[in-house]
Amino acid sequence: LAGMVMGGSQAASRSLQGLFTPDANSAEFFGFFAVSGKFASVFGPLIYGILIAMTGSVQSGILSVLLFFIIGMAILLTVNEKKGFEEKQKPVL
């Protein structure tokens, strides 16, 4: 079920990243974005596997994925797009 929306969410996250990224710093901002994605691709399955190994239940691993989605949604709900775009206009030192 989650796989049906992952492509769209990845495209939306890149668009939001582009909206908030100052033009002069786009390489470093998108580089950090890419590196954080690599960390997520390692630590997500690692936590999933550790929970399954510790509990012996696949359900606990799936619950960890659900927890990640809930935390991500909670963080995204705090994002103020208007303020982010205004901050983009300020110079970055």
C-alpha distances in whole Angstrom, upper triangle without the diagonal:
4,5,6,8,9,12,13,13,15,18,18,19,22,23,23,25,27,28,29,31,35,36,38,36,33,33,33,31,28,29,28,25,25,26,24,21,23,23,20,19,21,21,17,17,21,20,17,20,23,21,20,24,25,24,23,20,16,15,17,16,12,14,15,12,12,15,15,13,15,18,17,16,20,21,20,22,25,25,28,28,31,33,31,32,36,35,35,38,40,41,40,43
4,5,6,6,10,11,10,12,15,15,16,18,20,20,22,24,25,26,28,31,33,35,32,29,30,30,27,25,26,25,21,21,22,20,17,19,20,16,15,18,18,14,15,19,18,15,18,21,20,19,23,24,23,23,20,16,15,17,14,11,13,13,10,10,13,12,9,12,15,13,13,17,18,17,19,22,22,25,25,28,30,27,29,32,32,31,35,37,38,36,39
4,5,5,8,10,10,11,14,15,15,17,19,20,21,23,25,26,27,31,32,34,32,29,29,29,26,24,25,24,21,20,22,20,16,18,19,16,15,18,18,15,15,19,19,16,19,22,21,21,24,26,25,24,21,18,18,19,16,13,16,16,12,13,16,14,12,16,18,16,16,20,20,19,21,24,24,27,26,29,31,28,30,33,33,32,35,37,38,36,39
4,6,7,8,10,12,13,14,16,18,19,20,22,23,25,26,28,31,32,35,32,29,30,30,27,25,26,26,22,22,24,22,19,21,22,19,18,21,22,18,19,22,22,20,22,25,24,24,27,29,28,27,24,21,20,22,19,16,18,19,15,15,18,17,14,17,19,17,17,20,21,19,21,24,24,26,25,29,30,28,29,33,33,32,35,37,38,37,40
4,6,5,6,9,10,11,12,14,15,16,18,20,21,23,24,28,29,32,29,26,27,27,24,22,24,23,20,20,22,20,17,19,21,17,17,20,21,18,19,22,22,20,23,26,25,25,28,29,29,29,26,22,21,22,20,17,18,18,14,14,17,15,12,15,17,14,14,17,18,16,18,21,20,22,21,25,27,24,25,29,29,28,31,33,35,34,36
4,5,5,6,9,10,10,12,14,15,16,18,20,21,22,26,27,29,27,24,24,24,22,19,21,20,16,16,18,16,13,16,17,14,13,17,18,15,16,19,19,18,21,23,23,23,26,28,27,27,25,21,21,21,18,16,17,17,13,14,16,13,11,14,16,13,13,17,17,15,18,20,19,22,21,25,26,23,25,28,28,27,30,32,33,31,34
4,5,5,6,9,10,11,13,14,15,17,19,20,21,25,25,28,26,22,23,23,21,18,20,20,16,16,18,17,14,16,18,16,15,19,20,17,18,22,22,21,23,26,26,26,29,31,31,31,28,24,24,25,22,20,21,20,17,17,19,17,15,18,19,16,16,20,19,17,20,22,21,23,21,25,26,23,24,28,28,26,29,31,32,31,34
4,5,5,6,9,10,11,12,14,15,16,19,20,23,24,27,25,22,23,24,21,18,20,20,17,17,20,18,16,18,20,18,17,21,22,19,21,24,24,23,26,28,28,28,31,33,33,33,30,27,26,26,24,21,22,22,18,18,20,17,15,17,18,15,15,18,18,15,17,20,18,20,18,22,24,21,21,25,25,24,27,29,31,30,33
4,5,5,6,9,10,10,12,14,15,16,18,22,23,26,23,20,21,22,19,16,19,18,14,15,17,16,13,16,18,15,15,19,19,17,19,22,22,21,24,26,26,26,29,31,30,31,28,25,24,24,22,19,20,19,15,15,17,14,12,14,15,11,11,15,14,12,14,17,15,18,16,20,21,19,20,23,23,22,25,27,29,27,30
4,5,5,6,9,10,10,12,14,16,16,20,21,23,21,18,18,19,16,13,15,15,11,12,14,13,10,13,15,13,13,17,18,16,18,21,21,21,23,26,26,27,29,31,31,31,29,26,25,25,22,20,21,20,16,17,18,15,13,16,16,13,14,17,16,13,16,18,16,19,17,21,22,19,19,23,23,21,24,26,27,26,28
4,5,5,6,9,10,11,12,15,15,19,19,22,20,17,18,19,16,13,16,16,13,13,17,16,13,16,18,16,17,20,21,20,22,25,25,24,27,29,29,30,33,34,35,35,33,29,29,29,26,24,25,23,20,21,22,19,16,19,19,16,16,19,18,15,18,19,17,19,16,19,21,18,18,22,22,20,23,25,26,25,28
4,5,5,6,8,10,10,12,14,18,19,22,20,17,18,19,16,14,17,17,13,14,18,16,14,18,19,17,18,22,22,20,23,25,25,25,28,30,30,31,34,35,35,35,33,30,29,29,26,24,24,23,20,20,21,18,15,17,17,14,13,16,15,12,14,16,13,15,13,16,18,15,15,19,19,18,21,23,25,24,27
4,5,5,6,9,10,11,12,16,17,20,17,15,16,16,13,11,14,13,10,11,14,12,11,15,16,14,16,19,19,18,20,23,23,23,26,28,28,29,32,33,33,34,32,29,28,27,25,23,23,21,18,19,19,16,14,16,15,12,12,15,13,10,13,15,12,14,12,16,17,14,15,18,18,16,20,21,23,21,24
4,5,5,6,9,10,10,14,14,17,15,12,13,14,11,9,12,12,9,10,13,13,11,15,17,15,16,20,21,20,22,24,25,25,28,30,30,31,34,35,36,36,34,31,31,30,27,26,26,24,21,22,22,19,17,20,19,15,16,18,16,14,17,18,15,16,14,17,18,14,14,18,17,15,18,20,21,20,23
4,5,5,6,9,10,13,14,17,16,13,15,16,13,11,15,15,12,14,17,16,15,18,20,19,20,23,24,23,25,28,28,28,31,33,33,34,37,38,38,39,37,34,33,33,30,28,28,27,24,24,24,21,19,21,20,17,17,19,17,14,16,17,14,14,11,14,16,13,12,16,16,14,17,19,21,20,23
4,5,5,6,9,12,14,17,15,13,15,16,12,11,15,14,11,14,17,15,15,18,20,18,20,23,23,22,25,27,27,27,31,32,32,34,36,37,37,38,36,33,32,31,29,27,27,25,23,23,23,19,18,19,18,14,14,16,14,11,13,14,10,11,8,11,12,9,10,13,13,12,15,17,19,18,22
4,5,5,6,10,11,14,12,9,12,12,8,8,11,11,8,11,14,13,13,16,17,17,18,21,22,21,24,26,26,27,30,31,31,33,35,36,37,38,36,34,33,32,29,28,28,26,23,24,23,20,19,20,19,15,16,17,14,12,15,15,12,13,10,13,13,10,10,14,13,11,14,16,17,16,19
4,5,5,8,9,12,11,8,11,12,9,8,12,13,10,13,16,15,15,19,20,20,21,24,25,24,27,29,29,30,33,34,35,37,39,40,40,42,40,37,36,35,32,31,31,29,26,27,27,23,22,24,22,19,19,21,18,16,18,18,14,14,12,13,14,11,10,13,13,10,13,15,16,15,19
4,6,8,10,13,12,10,14,15,11,12,15,15,13,16,19,18,18,21,23,22,24,27,27,26,29,31,31,32,35,36,36,38,41,41,42,43,41,38,37,36,34,32,32,30,28,27,27,24,22,24,22,19,19,20,17,15,16,16,12,12,8,10,11,8,6,10,10,8,11,13,15,15,19
4,7,9,12,11,10,13,13,9,11,14,13,12,15,17,16,17,21,21,21,23,26,26,25,29,30,30,31,34,35,35,37,40,40,41,42,40,38,37,36,33,32,32,29,27,27,26,23,22,23,21,18,18,19,16,14,16,15,11,10,8,9,9,5,5,8,7,5,9,11,12,12,16
4,6,8,7,6,9,9,7,8,11,11,11,14,16,16,17,20,21,21,23,25,26,26,29,30,30,32,34,35,36,38,40,41,42,43,42,39,38,37,34,33,33,31,28,29,28,25,24,25,23,20,21,22,18,17,19,18,14,14,12,13,12,9,8,11,9,6,9,11,11,10,13
4,6,5,6,10,10,8,11,13,14,14,16,18,18,20,22,24,24,26,28,29,29,32,33,34,35,38,39,39,42,43,44,45,47,45,43,42,40,38,37,37,34,32,33,32,28,28,29,27,24,24,25,22,20,22,20,17,16,14,14,13,10,9,10,8,5,7,8,8,8,11
4,5,5,9,10,10,11,14,15,15,17,19,20,21,23,25,26,27,30,30,31,34,35,36,37,39,40,41,43,45,46,47,48,47,44,44,42,40,39,39,36,34,35,34,31,30,31,29,26,27,28,25,23,25,24,20,19,17,17,16,14,12,13,12,8,9,11,10,10,13
4,6,8,9,10,12,13,15,16,18,19,20,22,24,25,26,28,30,31,32,35,36,36,38,40,41,42,44,46,47,48,49,48,46,45,44,41,41,41,38,36,37,36,32,32,33,31,28,29,30,26,25,27,26,22,22,20,20,19,16,14,15,13,10,10,11,9,8,10
4,6,6,6,9,10,11,12,14,16,17,19,20,21,23,25,26,27,28,31,32,33,34,37,37,39,41,42,43,44,46,45,42,42,40,38,37,37,34,32,34,32,29,29,30,28,25,27,27,24,23,25,24,20,20,19,19,18,15,14,15,13,10,12,12,10,8,10
4,6,5,6,8,10,10,12,14,15,16,18,20,21,22,25,26,26,29,30,31,33,35,36,37,39,40,41,43,44,43,40,40,39,36,35,35,33,30,31,31,27,27,29,26,23,25,26,23,21,24,23,19,20,18,19,18,15,14,16,14,11,13,14,13,11,13
4,6,5,6,9,10,10,12,14,15,16,18,20,21,23,24,25,28,29,30,32,33,35,36,38,39,40,42,43,42,39,40,38,35,35,35,32,30,32,31,27,27,30,27,24,26,28,24,23,26,25,22,23,21,22,22,18,18,20,17,14,16,17,15,13,15
4,6,5,6,8,10,10,12,14,15,16,18,20,21,22,24,26,27,28,30,32,33,34,36,37,38,40,41,40,38,38,36,33,34,34,31,29,31,29,26,26,28,26,23,25,26,22,22,25,24,21,22,20,22,21,17,18,19,16,14,16,16,14,12,13
4,5,5,6,9,10,11,12,14,16,17,19,20,21,22,25,26,26,28,30,31,32,35,36,37,38,40,39,36,36,34,31,31,31,28,26,28,27,23,23,25,22,19,22,22,19,18,21,20,17,18,17,19,17,14,14,16,14,12,15,15,14,11,13
4,5,5,6,9,10,10,12,14,15,17,19,20,21,23,24,25,27,29,30,31,33,35,36,37,38,37,34,34,33,30,30,30,27,25,26,26,22,22,24,22,19,21,23,19,18,22,21,18,19,18,20,19,16,16,19,17,14,17,18,17,15,17
4,5,5,6,9,10,11,13,14,15,17,19,20,22,23,24,26,28,29,30,32,33,35,36,37,36,34,34,33,30,30,30,27,25,27,26,23,23,26,23,20,23,24,21,20,24,23,21,22,21,23,22,19,19,22,19,17,20,20,19,16,17
4,5,5,6,9,10,11,12,14,16,16,18,20,21,22,24,26,26,28,30,31,32,34,35,34,32,32,30,27,28,28,25,23,25,24,20,21,23,20,18,20,21,18,18,22,21,18,20,20,22,21,17,19,21,18,16,20,19,18,15,17
4,6,5,6,9,10,11,13,15,15,16,19,20,21,22,24,26,27,29,30,31,33,34,33,30,30,28,25,25,26,23,20,22,21,18,18,20,18,15,18,19,16,15,19,19,16,19,17,20,20,16,17,20,18,16,19,20,20,17,19
4,5,5,6,9,10,11,13,14,15,17,19,20,21,23,25,26,28,29,30,32,33,32,29,30,28,25,25,26,23,20,23,22,19,19,22,20,17,20,22,19,18,22,22,20,22,21,24,23,20,21,23,21,19,23,23,23,20,21
4,5,5,6,9,10,11,12,14,16,17,18,20,22,23,24,26,27,28,30,31,31,28,29,27,24,24,25,22,20,23,22,18,19,22,20,17,21,22,19,19,23,23,21,24,23,26,25,21,23,25,23,21,24,24,23,20,21
4,5,5,6,9,10,10,12,15,15,16,18,20,21,22,24,25,26,28,29,28,26,26,24,21,22,22,19,17,19,18,15,16,18,16,14,17,18,16,16,20,19,18,21,21,24,23,19,21,24,21,20,24,24,24,21,22
4,5,5,6,9,10,10,13,14,15,16,18,20,21,23,24,26,27,28,27,24,25,23,20,20,21,18,16,18,18,14,15,18,16,13,16,18,16,16,20,20,19,22,21,25,24,21,22,25,23,22,25,26,26,23,25
4,5,5,7,9,10,12,13,15,16,17,19,20,22,23,25,26,27,26,24,25,23,20,20,22,19,17,20,19,16,17,20,19,16,20,22,19,20,23,24,22,25,25,28,28,24,26,29,26,25,28,29,28,25,26
4,5,5,6,8,10,11,12,14,15,16,18,20,21,22,24,25,25,22,23,21,18,19,20,16,15,18,17,14,16,19,17,15,19,20,18,19,23,23,22,25,25,28,27,24,26,29,26,25,29,29,28,25,26
4,5,5,6,8,10,10,12,14,15,16,18,20,21,22,23,22,20,20,19,15,16,17,13,12,15,14,11,12,15,14,12,16,17,16,16,20,21,20,23,24,27,26,23,26,28,26,25,29,29,29,26,28
4,6,6,7,9,11,11,13,15,16,17,19,20,22,22,21,19,20,19,15,16,17,14,12,16,16,13,14,17,16,15,18,20,19,19,23,24,23,26,26,30,29,26,28,31,29,28,32,32,32,29,30
4,6,6,6,9,10,11,12,15,16,17,18,20,21,21,18,20,18,15,16,18,14,13,17,17,14,16,19,18,17,20,22,21,22,25,26,25,29,29,32,32,28,31,33,31,30,34,34,34,30,31
4,6,5,6,8,10,10,12,14,15,16,18,19,19,17,18,16,13,14,15,12,11,15,14,11,14,17,15,15,18,20,18,20,23,24,24,27,28,31,31,28,30,33,30,30,34,34,33,30,31
4,5,5,6,9,10,11,13,14,16,17,18,17,14,15,13,10,11,12,9,8,11,11,9,11,14,13,13,16,18,17,18,21,22,23,26,27,31,30,27,30,33,31,30,34,34,34,32,33
4,5,5,6,8,10,10,12,14,15,15,15,12,14,13,9,11,13,10,9,13,13,11,14,17,16,16,19,21,21,22,25,26,26,30,30,34,34,31,33,36,34,33,37,38,38,35,36
4,5,5,6,9,10,10,12,14,15,15,13,15,13,10,13,14,11,11,15,15,13,16,18,17,18,21,22,22,23,26,27,28,31,32,36,35,32,35,37,35,35,38,38,38,35,36
4,5,5,6,9,10,10,12,13,13,12,13,10,8,11,11,8,9,12,11,11,14,16,15,16,19,20,20,22,24,25,26,30,31,35,34,31,34,37,34,34,38,38,38,35,36
4,6,5,6,9,10,11,11,11,9,10,8,5,7,9,6,7,11,11,11,13,15,15,16,19,20,21,22,25,26,27,31,32,35,35,33,35,38,36,36,40,40,40,37,39
4,5,5,6,9,10,10,10,9,11,10,7,10,12,10,11,14,15,14,17,19,19,20,23,24,24,26,28,30,31,34,35,39,38,36,38,41,39,39,43,43,43,40,41
4,5,5,6,9,10,11,11,12,10,8,12,13,10,12,16,15,15,18,20,19,21,23,24,24,27,29,30,31,35,36,40,39,36,39,42,39,39,43,43,43,40,41
4,5,5,6,8,8,8,9,6,6,9,10,8,11,13,13,13,16,18,18,19,22,23,23,25,27,29,30,34,35,39,38,36,39,41,39,40,43,43,44,41,42
4,6,5,5,5,5,8,6,5,9,10,10,12,14,15,16,18,20,20,22,24,25,26,28,30,31,33,36,37,41,41,39,41,44,42,42,46,46,46,44,45
4,6,5,8,9,11,10,9,13,14,13,15,18,18,18,21,23,23,24,27,28,29,31,33,34,35,39,40,44,43,41,44,46,44,44,48,48,48,45,46
4,6,8,10,12,9,10,14,14,13,16,18,17,18,21,22,22,24,27,27,28,30,32,33,35,39,40,44,43,41,44,46,44,44,48,48,48,45,46
4,5,8,9,7,9,12,12,12,15,17,16,18,21,21,22,24,26,27,28,30,32,33,35,39,40,44,43,41,44,47,45,45,49,49,49,47,48
4,7,9,8,9,12,13,14,16,18,18,20,22,23,24,26,28,29,30,32,34,35,37,41,42,46,45,43,46,49,47,47,51,51,51,49,50
4,5,6,7,9,10,12,14,15,16,18,20,21,22,24,25,26,28,30,31,33,35,38,40,43,43,41,44,47,45,45,49,49,50,47,49
4,5,5,6,9,10,11,13,14,16,17,19,20,22,23,25,26,27,29,31,33,36,37,41,41,39,41,44,43,43,47,47,48,45,47
4,5,5,6,9,10,10,12,14,15,16,18,20,21,22,24,26,27,29,31,34,35,39,39,38,40,43,42,42,46,46,47,45,47
4,5,5,6,9,10,10,12,14,15,16,18,20,21,22,24,26,27,29,33,34,38,38,36,39,41,40,40,44,44,45,43,44
4,5,5,7,9,10,11,13,14,15,17,19,20,21,23,25,27,28,32,33,36,36,34,37,40,38,38,42,42,43,40,42
4,5,5,6,9,10,11,13,14,15,17,19,20,21,23,25,26,30,31,35,35,33,35,38,37,37,41,42,43,40,42
4,5,5,6,9,10,10,12,14,15,16,18,20,21,23,25,28,30,33,33,32,35,37,36,36,40,41,42,39,41
4,5,5,6,9,10,10,12,14,15,16,18,20,22,23,27,28,32,32,30,33,35,34,34,38,38,39,36,38
4,5,5,6,9,10,11,12,14,15,16,18,21,22,25,26,30,30,28,30,33,32,32,36,36,37,35,37
4,5,5,6,9,10,11,12,14,15,17,19,20,24,25,29,29,27,30,33,32,32,36,36,38,36,38
4,5,5,6,8,10,11,12,14,15,17,19,23,24,28,28,26,29,31,30,31,34,35,36,34,36
4,5,5,6,9,10,11,12,14,16,17,21,22,26,25,24,26,29,28,28,32,32,33,31,33
4,6,5,6,9,10,10,12,15,16,19,20,24,24,22,25,28,27,27,31,32,33,31,33
4,5,5,6,9,10,11,13,15,18,20,23,23,22,25,27,27,27,31,32,33,32,34
4,5,5,6,9,10,11,13,17,19,22,22,20,23,26,24,25,29,29,31,29,31
4,5,5,6,9,10,11,15,16,20,19,18,21,23,22,22,26,27,28,26,29
4,5,5,6,9,10,14,15,18,19,17,20,23,22,23,26,27,29,28,30
4,5,5,7,9,13,15,18,18,17,20,22,22,23,26,27,29,27,30
4,5,5,7,11,13,16,15,14,17,19,18,20,23,23,25,24,26
4,5,5,9,10,14,14,12,15,18,17,18,21,22,24,23,26
4,6,8,10,13,14,13,16,18,18,19,22,23,26,25,28
4,6,9,12,11,11,15,16,16,17,20,21,23,22,25
4,6,9,9,8,11,13,13,14,17,18,20,20,23
4,6,5,6,9,10,11,12,15,16,19,19,22
4,6,5,6,9,10,11,13,15,18,18,22
4,5,5,6,9,10,11,13,17,18,21
4,5,5,6,9,10,11,15,15,19
4,5,5,6,9,10,13,13,17
4,5,5,7,9,12,13,17
4,5,5,7,11,13,16
4,5,5,9,9,13
4,5,8,9,12
4,7,9,13
4,6,10
4,6
4
